[in-house]
Amino acid sequence: MPGFGTQDCNGAGGISLKITNLSAPKYLTKVISAPYNRGYLCEMNAEKESGKKGYNNYGTHLREKYNGKKVFKVIVDGNFSCPNRDGLKGYGGCTYCNVDSFTPDISRKAPTIEEQLLQGMERAKKSYKADQFIVYFQPNTNTYANVNYLKTIYDRALAFNPDEVVGFSVGTRPDCIDAEKVALLESYCDRFDVDLEMGMESMYDETLLKINRGCTHAEFITAVELLKDSPIDLCVHTVFGFPWETREMMLNYINEINRFPQIKFVKFHHLHIVEGSIMGVHYKRNPFPLFTLEQYTDLLCELIPLLRPDIVIQRLFGISDWDLLIAPNWGLKKTEIQHYIDSTIEKRGVIQGSQYKGN
């Protein structure tokens, strides 16, 4: 197979992916038997580790921004669709995507936005002593509607428990944002910290076509430029590990992100294959190379020093619930994966931005 699968694991040049790792890493023999918990919350600032890390992590950012208070994102499902799901641009969605793999149970079961928020906030307070919240419209494309409808949905969510809500986060696609929608989001900035989360996924049109993304990288750039000098914070989401992309191609993602000062946050994901996705069907028929935990961590240790030092990393990896995950199954809880990555970063002396040369 072309791409990074032909390179050497131990050298500076790349990753060996000749064998797909579907079990626990070599340094651990423990395999978790319980399924991953499809939770109500994400990106919380209740990290077990103390002290500074070698990168700008989201937990520390939240603690510093909100004076030590525990701030949690609460996911809301606004019942939106995507233009590559409903037929406007295609059907089936992105080939790696099953929306259930990142939608909490409560978001699917609670019939109203208010009930989703009530139950999510109550659980966060009870289980994690949460103080404040960020309302997070995550599943599907949350600007995929006319502005009047969007305002109605957003207003409903932000009217719920406004005394404890400090932030508003909206996930979308580059081709579903325009000046009018940016203006709507900006209208909330006097009351909340607003961020727009947008999927770049890959910077290569060949990849975007192969994964049925339904938009081009040029559309991503156009959307990013709409947020120039905006009070909205932009979070960019990427996926590493498409088997036809080389290591050099993946590292180029960082150079692309660095050149836009309006990008304040990033979310890094490794490619994982889930049930209910088109890619999942193809993988079962003809498995292809995927990252092991060690290999993915190697990549992170190489790209973090290249990343602009002011950017905050909201996530270093993403993973589905065990009952939906096909591969790569690293056999670890999310906290254990995070600990392994952070420990490796610390041991290697990795520092975000240490190799950043400016734009």
C-alpha positions as CSV (number, residue, x, y, z in Angstrom):
1,M,0.0,0.0,0.0
2,P,1.3,3.5,-0.8
3,G,2.1,6.1,1.8
4,F,3.5,5.9,5.3
5,G,3.2,2.2,5.5
6,T,6.6,1.8,3.7
7,Q,8.6,3.8,6.1
8,D,10.7,2.8,9.1
9,C,9.2,3.1,12.6
10,N,12.4,4.1,14.5
11,G,13.9,6.7,12.2
12,A,12.9,10.3,11.8
13,G,11.4,9.6,8.5
14,G,8.2,7.8,9.4
15,I,6.1,4.9,10.6
16,S,5.9,1.3,9.8
17,L,2.4,0.1,9.4
18,K,2.9,-3.3,7.8
19,I,0.8,-5.0,10.5
20,T,-2.3,-3.5,11.9
21,N,-2.3,-3.6,15.7
22,L,-5.7,-4.7,16.9
23,S,-4.6,-5.5,20.5
24,A,-3.1,-3.8,23.4
25,P,0.4,-2.2,23.0
26,K,3.4,-4.3,23.9
27,Y,4.1,-2.3,27.1
28,L,0.7,-3.3,28.5
29,T,-0.9,-6.7,28.8
30,K,-4.1,-5.5,30.4
31,V,-7.1,-5.4,28.0
32,I,-10.2,-3.6,29.2
33,S,-13.2,-5.8,29.1
34,A,-15.8,-3.2,29.8
35,P,-17.0,-1.0,26.9
36,Y,-15.9,2.6,26.6
37,N,-18.4,4.9,28.4
38,R,-20.3,7.0,25.9
39,G,-20.4,10.0,28.2
40,Y,-22.3,13.2,28.5
41,L,-19.3,15.4,28.5
42,C,-16.0,16.1,26.8
43,E,-12.9,18.2,27.0
44,M,-13.1,18.6,30.8
45,N,-10.6,20.4,32.9
46,A,-10.4,17.6,35.6
47,E,-7.1,16.1,34.5
48,K,-5.5,13.7,36.9
49,E,-2.0,14.9,36.0
50,S,-0.7,18.0,37.7
51,G,1.7,20.6,36.4
52,K,2.4,22.0,33.0
53,K,2.7,19.8,30.0
54,G,4.9,20.1,26.9
55,Y,2.0,21.5,25.0
56,N,-0.9,24.0,25.5
57,N,-3.6,21.6,26.7
58,Y,-7.2,22.5,27.0
59,G,-7.6,21.5,30.6
60,T,-5.0,24.0,31.7
61,H,-6.4,26.6,29.4
62,L,-9.9,26.3,31.0
63,R,-8.5,26.5,34.5
64,E,-6.6,29.6,33.8
65,K,-9.3,31.3,31.8
66,Y,-12.0,30.6,34.4
67,N,-9.9,31.2,37.6
68,G,-9.6,27.6,38.6
69,K,-13.3,26.7,38.2
70,K,-14.3,23.4,36.7
71,V,-15.7,24.0,33.3
72,F,-17.3,21.2,31.3
73,K,-18.6,21.0,27.7
74,V,-22.1,19.5,27.6
75,I,-23.0,18.1,24.2
76,V,-26.3,19.0,22.6
77,D,-27.8,17.2,19.6
78,G,-29.8,19.8,17.6
79,N,-31.1,17.2,15.2
80,F,-29.1,18.6,12.3
81,S,-28.0,16.7,9.2
82,C,-25.1,17.1,6.8
83,P,-25.1,18.1,3.1
84,N,-23.3,14.9,2.2
85,R,-25.9,12.8,4.0
86,D,-29.2,14.3,2.9
87,G,-28.5,14.4,-0.8
88,L,-27.6,18.0,-1.3
89,K,-24.0,16.9,-2.1
90,G,-24.2,13.2,-1.6
91,Y,-25.4,10.4,0.6
92,G,-23.8,8.3,3.4
93,G,-21.7,11.1,4.9
94,C,-17.9,11.0,5.3
95,T,-16.8,7.4,4.8
96,Y,-15.3,7.1,8.3
97,C,-18.2,8.6,10.1
98,N,-21.0,7.0,12.2
99,V,-22.6,9.9,14.1
100,D,-23.5,7.5,16.9
101,S,-19.8,7.0,17.6
102,F,-19.5,10.5,19.1
103,T,-23.0,11.3,20.2
104,P,-23.7,10.7,23.9
105,D,-26.7,8.5,24.9
106,I,-28.4,11.4,26.6
107,S,-28.3,13.5,23.4
108,R,-30.1,10.7,21.5
109,K,-32.6,9.8,24.1
110,A,-33.6,13.2,25.6
111,P,-36.3,14.6,23.3
112,T,-35.6,18.3,23.9
113,I,-32.5,20.5,24.0
114,E,-33.5,21.6,27.6
115,E,-33.7,18.0,28.8
116,Q,-30.3,17.2,27.3
117,L,-28.7,20.2,29.0
118,L,-30.5,19.5,32.3
119,Q,-29.4,15.9,32.5
120,G,-25.9,16.6,31.3
121,M,-25.3,19.4,33.7
122,E,-26.8,17.5,36.7
123,R,-24.5,14.6,36.0
124,A,-21.4,16.9,35.6
125,K,-22.2,18.5,38.9
126,K,-22.8,15.2,40.7
127,S,-19.9,13.2,39.3
128,Y,-17.3,15.9,38.7
129,K,-18.3,18.9,40.8
130,A,-18.7,21.1,37.8
131,D,-19.0,24.8,38.3
132,Q,-19.7,26.2,34.8
133,F,-20.5,24.9,31.4
134,I,-19.9,25.3,27.7
135,V,-22.9,24.5,25.5
136,Y,-21.6,22.3,22.7
137,F,-23.6,21.6,19.5
138,Q,-21.5,18.7,18.2
139,P,-23.3,15.9,16.2
140,N,-23.5,16.5,12.5
141,T,-23.4,20.0,10.9
142,N,-24.7,22.6,13.4
143,T,-24.9,25.5,11.0
144,Y,-26.7,23.6,8.3
145,A,-30.0,25.6,8.3
146,N,-31.2,29.1,7.6
147,V,-30.1,31.8,10.1
148,N,-33.6,32.3,11.6
149,Y,-33.9,28.7,12.5
150,L,-30.3,28.6,13.9
151,K,-31.0,31.6,16.1
152,T,-34.1,29.9,17.5
153,I,-32.2,26.8,18.3
154,Y,-29.2,28.5,19.8
155,D,-31.3,31.0,21.8
156,R,-33.2,28.1,23.4
157,A,-30.0,26.4,24.4
158,L,-28.3,29.5,25.8
159,A,-31.4,30.6,27.7
160,F,-31.2,27.4,29.8
161,N,-29.3,28.1,33.0
162,P,-27.5,31.2,31.7
163,D,-25.9,32.0,35.1
164,E,-23.7,28.9,34.8
165,V,-23.0,28.8,31.1
166,V,-19.8,30.6,30.1
167,G,-19.2,29.3,26.6
168,F,-20.9,28.4,23.3
169,S,-19.3,25.9,20.9
170,V,-20.7,25.0,17.5
171,G,-19.4,22.2,15.2
172,T,-19.7,22.6,11.5
173,R,-18.3,22.1,8.0
174,P,-16.4,24.7,5.8
175,D,-19.2,24.7,3.2
176,C,-21.9,25.4,5.7
177,I,-20.6,28.7,7.1
178,D,-21.0,32.1,5.6
179,A,-20.9,35.8,6.6
180,E,-24.5,35.8,7.8
181,K,-23.9,32.8,10.1
182,V,-20.7,34.3,11.3
183,A,-22.5,37.5,12.3
184,L,-25.1,35.4,14.2
185,L,-22.4,33.6,16.2
186,E,-20.7,36.9,16.8
187,S,-23.9,38.3,18.3
188,Y,-23.4,36.0,21.3
189,C,-19.8,37.1,22.0
190,D,-20.9,39.8,24.4
191,R,-22.3,37.2,26.7
192,F,-20.4,34.0,26.1
193,D,-17.0,32.8,24.9
194,V,-17.9,31.5,21.4
195,D,-15.9,29.1,19.4
196,L,-16.6,27.6,16.0
197,E,-15.3,24.0,15.5
198,M,-14.7,23.2,11.8
199,G,-13.4,20.1,10.2
200,M,-10.4,20.4,7.9
201,E,-9.9,16.7,8.2
202,S,-7.3,16.7,5.5
203,M,-5.7,19.5,3.4
204,Y,-5.6,17.3,0.3
205,D,-8.5,17.3,-2.2
206,E,-7.7,13.8,-3.2
207,T,-8.3,12.6,0.3
208,L,-11.4,14.7,0.7
209,L,-12.8,13.2,-2.5
210,K,-12.0,9.6,-1.4
211,I,-13.7,10.1,2.0
212,N,-16.8,11.6,0.4
213,R,-16.3,14.9,2.3
214,G,-18.3,16.8,-0.2
215,C,-16.1,20.0,0.0
216,T,-12.7,21.1,-1.0
217,H,-9.7,22.5,0.9
218,A,-10.3,25.8,-0.9
219,E,-13.7,26.0,0.8
220,F,-12.0,25.4,4.1
221,I,-9.7,28.4,3.5
222,T,-12.6,30.6,2.4
223,A,-14.4,29.7,5.6
224,V,-11.3,30.4,7.8
225,E,-10.9,33.8,6.1
226,L,-14.4,34.7,7.1
227,L,-13.2,34.6,10.7
228,K,-10.3,37.0,10.2
229,D,-10.4,39.6,13.0
230,S,-13.5,38.0,14.4
231,P,-14.1,37.6,18.2
232,I,-15.0,34.0,17.5
233,D,-12.3,31.5,18.4
234,L,-11.8,29.0,15.6
235,C,-11.1,25.3,16.4
236,V,-9.8,23.1,13.5
237,H,-10.3,19.4,13.5
238,T,-8.0,17.0,11.6
239,V,-7.7,13.3,11.0
240,F,-4.3,11.6,10.7
241,G,-3.7,8.2,9.2
242,F,-5.5,8.0,5.9
243,P,-3.4,5.1,4.4
244,W,-2.6,6.9,1.1
245,E,-1.1,9.9,2.9
246,T,2.6,9.9,3.7
247,R,4.1,11.1,7.0
248,E,5.3,14.3,5.2
249,M,1.8,15.0,4.0
250,M,0.4,14.7,7.5
251,L,3.1,17.0,9.0
252,N,2.1,19.6,6.3
253,Y,-1.2,19.9,8.1
254,I,0.6,21.7,10.8
255,N,2.2,24.3,8.5
256,E,-1.3,24.9,7.0
257,I,-2.8,25.4,10.4
258,N,0.0,27.7,11.6
259,R,-0.5,30.2,8.8
260,F,-4.0,31.3,10.0
261,P,-3.8,33.5,13.2
262,Q,-7.6,33.1,13.7
263,I,-7.1,29.4,14.5
264,K,-6.9,29.3,18.3
265,F,-7.7,25.6,19.0
266,V,-7.0,22.3,17.3
267,K,-8.3,18.8,17.7
268,F,-6.1,16.0,16.5
269,H,-7.6,12.5,15.8
270,H,-6.1,9.3,14.5
271,L,-8.2,7.5,11.9
272,H,-10.3,4.8,13.6
273,I,-12.8,2.6,11.9
274,V,-16.3,2.3,13.4
275,E,-19.3,0.1,12.8
276,G,-22.0,1.7,10.7
277,S,-19.5,3.6,8.5
278,I,-18.8,3.0,4.8
279,M,-15.1,2.7,5.7
280,G,-16.0,0.1,8.2
281,V,-17.5,-2.1,5.5
282,H,-14.4,-1.7,3.3
283,Y,-12.0,-2.4,6.2
284,K,-13.8,-5.7,7.0
285,R,-13.5,-6.8,3.4
286,N,-9.9,-5.6,2.9
287,P,-8.1,-4.4,6.1
288,F,-5.6,-1.6,5.6
289,P,-2.8,-0.2,7.8
290,L,-3.8,1.8,10.9
291,F,-1.7,3.4,13.6
292,T,-0.6,1.5,16.7
293,L,-0.6,3.7,19.8
294,E,3.2,3.8,19.8
295,Q,3.3,4.9,16.1
296,Y,0.6,7.5,16.6
297,T,2.5,8.9,19.6
298,D,5.6,9.1,17.5
299,L,3.8,11.2,15.0
300,L,2.5,13.5,17.7
301,C,6.0,13.9,19.2
302,E,7.1,15.1,15.7
303,L,4.2,17.4,14.9
304,I,3.7,19.2,18.3
305,P,7.1,21.0,18.1
306,L,6.0,22.3,14.7
307,L,2.7,23.7,16.0
308,R,2.4,27.4,16.6
309,P,3.0,27.9,20.4
310,D,-0.1,30.0,21.1
311,I,-2.5,27.3,19.7
312,V,-4.4,25.3,22.4
313,I,-4.7,21.6,21.8
314,Q,-8.2,20.5,22.8
315,R,-7.7,16.9,21.9
316,L,-4.7,14.7,20.9
317,F,-6.7,11.6,19.9
318,G,-10.3,10.5,19.4
319,I,-11.8,7.1,20.0
320,S,-15.2,5.5,19.6
321,D,-17.1,3.4,22.2
322,W,-15.8,-0.1,22.3
323,D,-19.1,-1.5,21.0
324,L,-18.7,0.5,17.8
325,L,-14.9,0.4,17.4
326,I,-13.6,-2.0,14.7
327,A,-9.9,-0.9,14.7
328,P,-7.4,0.0,15.9
329,N,-8.3,-1.4,19.2
330,W,-5.5,-0.3,21.6
331,G,-7.2,-2.2,24.5
332,L,-7.0,0.8,26.8
333,K,-9.3,3.3,28.5
334,K,-9.2,6.9,27.2
335,T,-7.4,8.0,30.4
336,E,-4.7,5.3,29.9
337,I,-4.2,6.4,26.3
338,Q,-3.9,10.0,27.4
339,H,-1.4,9.0,30.1
340,Y,0.8,7.0,27.7
341,I,0.9,9.9,25.2
342,D,1.6,12.6,27.9
343,S,4.3,10.4,29.5
344,T,6.0,9.8,26.2
345,I,5.9,13.6,25.4
346,E,7.4,14.3,28.7
347,K,10.1,11.6,28.5
348,R,11.2,12.9,25.0
349,G,11.2,16.5,26.1
350,V,8.7,17.5,23.4
351,I,7.8,21.2,23.6
352,Q,5.1,22.8,21.5
353,G,6.4,25.3,19.0
354,S,10.1,24.6,19.7
355,Q,10.6,24.0,15.9
356,Y,8.1,26.7,14.8
357,K,9.8,29.1,12.4
358,G,7.0,31.6,12.0
359,N,5.0,32.4,8.9
